């Protein structure tokens, strides 16, 4: 998986096809490999209450373009963490002039070493899937929050294409029953949720349409592997939602004030 993301972030720096894909699907090119468009990012920023007085962590930041966008929009100081060293180097080089409010580090979601009581907000934008133990990851994030701080997570849960429909546990789809909900509850965190499933479906359909328009350009660039990956995601999500076996939510969990 790390090899894929290393190749992915290297390729998208120079891919006009992927630039057009992101603009036409997500509304802006932030190098998104996940599923968050401008509408979802705006909702995330609004609910998190980010401003120039806030310090945030972006868990699984990739090449840092989403963190940079959020910091530029809100003035918040953001620390980005990702396990792809090349992506972190790219983020550091691109944002040198903004180092007063943006910093980036290499780190592994499964071996988090975060300072205690350090962040007002922790953002996870389609990154928790890389955790081998959701409850342990949430515990580490909780310890890194200041009193009264919050965790905001964009998270999808559903049947993967290789899982037979009858074997997928439908009972885990409601927002209070997902693996993330269970991990938050195990750490004593209450939460609110916003259902973004319909938006996920609209974006999956849009992705398929735009990819069809750009297929020849991906081939000409030699970035077919990105096209195939993005199309596989779109097909899998669209089919799972049509089968009633996929959901997407924004979770907000707030730490109690001491």
SULLINNOR-V591347 format. One record per residue. PHI is phi in radians with two decimals (* if undefined). OMEGA is omega in whole degrees, 0 to 359 (none if undefined). D_FIRST is the distance of its C-alpha to the first C-alpha in whole Angstrom. Layout:
<<PHI:OMEGA:D_FIRST> <PHI:OMEGA:D_FIRST>>
This chain:
<<*:180:0> <-1.08:179:4> <-1.09:178:5> <-1.08:184:5> <-1.19:175:6> <-1.08:178:9> <-1.17:181:10> <-1.08:183:10> <-1.18:175:12> <-1.16:184:14> <-1.26:188:15> <-1.29:177:17> <-1.07:185:19> <-2.14:185:21> <-1.61:175:20> <-1.22:179:24> <-1.10:181:22> <-1.27:174:20> <-1.01:179:22> <-1.17:178:25> <-1.00:182:22> <-1.13:180:22> <-1.08:184:25> <-1.34:182:26> <-1.65:188:24> <-1.68:180:24> <1.61:178:27> <-2.86:177:25> <-1.59:174:23> <-2.06:181:21> <1.14:186:17> <-1.07:166:16> <-1.81:180:13> <-1.49:190:14> <-2.27:187:18> <-1.68:175:20> <-1.69:182:23> <-1.02:181:26> <-1.02:180:28> <-1.24:178:26> <-1.13:178:25> <-1.10:177:29> <-1.10:179:29> <-1.04:180:27> <-1.12:181:29> <-1.08:183:32> <-1.20:181:32> <-1.30:178:30> <1.10:182:33> <-1.22:175:32> <-2.69:186:34> <-1.14:180:35> <-1.55:186:36> <-1.70:175:33> <-2.09:186:30> <-2.24:172:26> <-1.97:173:23> <-1.84:184:20> <-1.42:182:17> <1.31:191:14> <-1.40:183:16> <1.07:181:13> <-1.53:168:16> <1.41:184:19> <-1.26:176:20> <-1.21:177:21> <-1.05:179:22> <-1.10:179:24> <-1.05:181:26> <-1.14:179:26> <-1.14:178:28> <-1.08:183:30> <-1.32:189:31> <-1.95:186:32> <1.46:182:33> <-1.17:171:31> <-1.45:185:29> <-2.25:172:25> <-1.80:178:23> <-1.81:180:19> <-2.31:178:17> <-2.70:183:13> <-1.59:178:11> <-1.65:187:10> <-1.06:181:13> <-1.12:178:14> <-1.16:178:14> <-1.15:177:16> <-1.07:178:19> <-1.07:179:19> <-1.09:181:20> <-1.10:181:22> <-1.17:184:24> <-1.20:188:24> <-1.90:182:26> <-0.95:182:28> <-1.28:181:31> <-2.00:187:30> <-1.10:179:29> <-1.18:180:32> <-2.26:179:30> <-2.37:173:26> <-2.48:187:24> <-2.37:182:21> <-2.38:172:19> <-1.42:178:16> <-2.85:184:15> <-1.94:180:13> <-1.03:180:14> <-1.62:177:14> <-2.46:185:17> <-1.23:175:19> <-2.22:185:22> <-1.83:176:23> <-1.15:180:27> <-1.32:174:29> <0.91:188:31> <-1.80:191:30> <-2.15:172:29> <-1.35:184:31> <-2.46:170:28> <-2.08:181:24> <-1.87:172:22> <-2.28:185:19> <-1.90:181:18> <1.00:180:15> <-2.18:185:13> <-1.14:181:15> <-1.03:182:12> <-1.43:178:10> <-1.32:176:13> <-1.48:181:14> <-2.60:184:17> <-0.99:183:18> <-1.11:179:22> <-1.17:178:21> <-1.14:179:19> <-1.08:178:22> <-1.07:179:24> <-1.14:179:23> <-1.18:179:23> <-1.04:181:27> <-1.14:182:28> <-1.49:180:27> <-1.46:169:29> <-1.24:173:32> <-0.95:183:35> <1.43:178:35> <-1.30:184:32> <-2.50:173:29> <-1.96:178:26> <-2.13:187:25> <-2.27:167:22> <-1.64:193:21> <-2.59:175:19> <-1.97:179:19> <-2.53:180:19> <-3.11:182:20> <-1.27:171:20> <-1.39:186:17> <-1.00:183:18> <-1.50:179:18> <-1.65:178:20> <-0.99:183:23> <-0.97:184:25> <-1.24:181:28> <-1.66:181:25> <-1.33:182:24> <-1.34:182:26> <-1.01:184:27> <-1.17:180:29> <-1.59:183:26> <-1.41:179:26> <-1.01:187:29> <-1.06:180:28> <-1.61:183:29> <-2.13:182:28> <-1.17:175:24> <-0.99:177:22> <-1.16:178:22> <-1.03:179:25> <-1.11:180:26> <-1.19:177:24> <-1.11:179:26> <-1.09:180:29> <-1.12:179:28> <-1.77:176:28> <1.24:181:32> <-1.78:170:31> <-1.53:187:32> <-2.67:170:31> <-2.02:180:31> <-2.37:173:29> <-2.21:184:30> <-1.49:181:29> <-2.02:185:27> <-1.10:180:26> <-1.09:177:28> <-1.11:178:27> <-1.05:180:23> <-1.16:180:25> <-1.06:180:27> <-1.23:177:24> <-1.09:178:22> <-1.13:179:25> <-1.11:179:26> <-1.05:180:22> <-1.09:180:23> <-1.12:183:26> <-1.21:178:25> <-1.08:178:22> <-1.06:179:25> <-1.19:187:27> <-1.83:186:25> <-0.96:182:23> <-1.09:180:26> <-1.23:174:25> <-1.05:179:21> <-1.07:182:22> <-1.12:179:25> <-1.37:187:22> <1.40:180:20> <-1.97:181:17> <-1.02:182:17> <-1.09:177:13> <-1.24:177:13> <-0.98:182:17> <-1.10:180:15> <-1.12:181:12> <-1.16:178:15> <-1.21:177:17> <-1.06:176:15> <-1.03:183:15> <-1.07:180:19> <-1.11:182:20> <-1.13:181:18> <-1.20:180:20> <-1.02:181:23> <-1.14:181:24> <-1.12:179:23> <-1.19:178:25> <-1.08:179:28> <-1.50:183:28> <1.25:186:28> <-2.19:180:25> <-2.70:177:23> <-2.52:177:24> <-2.29:183:23> <-2.43:163:24> <-1.81:178:25> <-1.83:173:26> <-2.28:178:28> <-2.10:185:29> <-2.00:177:32> <-1.29:175:33> <-1.18:175:36> <-1.42:181:39> <-1.48:none:40>>
